Every structure is written in C-alpha cells, then in structure tokens.
Amino acid sequence: MVNIEKSQERKIYESKLNFFTNVAHEFFTPLTLIYTPAQYLSEKKDLGNEVKKYIDVIKDNAGRMQKLIHELIEFRKDKSNYEPLCPKTIVIKDCIESITRNYDKILKDNRVDFQVNIHDTFIFLGLQRIGKNCI
C-alpha cells in the first residue's frame, strides 16, 4: 500500500514538473519575439537617447526573462538527472545597477532621489538559479 502511494505521488510530481517545463517552453518563443526586435532597435544609431534607453530596458528585461525560463528548464533537467547546472561568478555592482536601471523612469516621475553606491564585489554562486536576477 505504501509503495502504491509513493508511486502515485511520484507520478503526480512528474506530471507537475512536465507541466512546468512545457509552460516554460511556451513562454520562450514570445519572449524571443520581443527580445529580437528590441535588440535590432537597440543597435540602430539614429534613435534618440531617450528612445534607446527604453528599448534597452525592454531588451534587458526580456533577456532576463529568457534566462529565468532557461533556469526553469535546467531545473527540470537537474531533477531528471540529465546535466548539472553551471556555477557562475557575478559582479554584485553590475547586478544591482542592472536591476535599479529598470526603475529610473518611475523614480524620476515620482521625484525620488535614489542612488546606489557599491564597490566592485564578486560572488560565486554554486547554483545559477540563486542569482537569477543578476545573471
């Protein structure tokens, strides 16, 4: 009886992981269709700085979402014992600046003076998904 219950729990768990992975794959294509034109526009020289700044925010966040989706897929592979995740070293300053840049317009519109002062600091992440917002 216990073995049957464990088998059922394992099947349910596998079904959830499969669903999770399938949804992740479905998000990837639309994000590529956002990222690719933003990348193209970002490389154009005749755009004003303000427009380029917004395009870069779109491109950067679409790229972050693609990385997150890739992490979900890698998580599935990890749980299925396919391949190990790759550890990374990241620069904390770059990570924080990348995240805070997304809020520049909101902060400016609300007249909020926000500054980040941080020295170059490196961190080694054994699991890539821990630093998902920075990588």
Secondary structure by P-SEA (a helix, b strand, c coil): caaaaaaaaaaaaaaaaaaaaaaaaaaaaaaaaaaaaaaaaaacccccaaaaaaaaaaaaaaaaaaaaaaaaaaaaaaaaccbbbbbbcccaaaaaaaaaaaaaaaaaaaccbbbbbbcbbbbbbcccccccccc
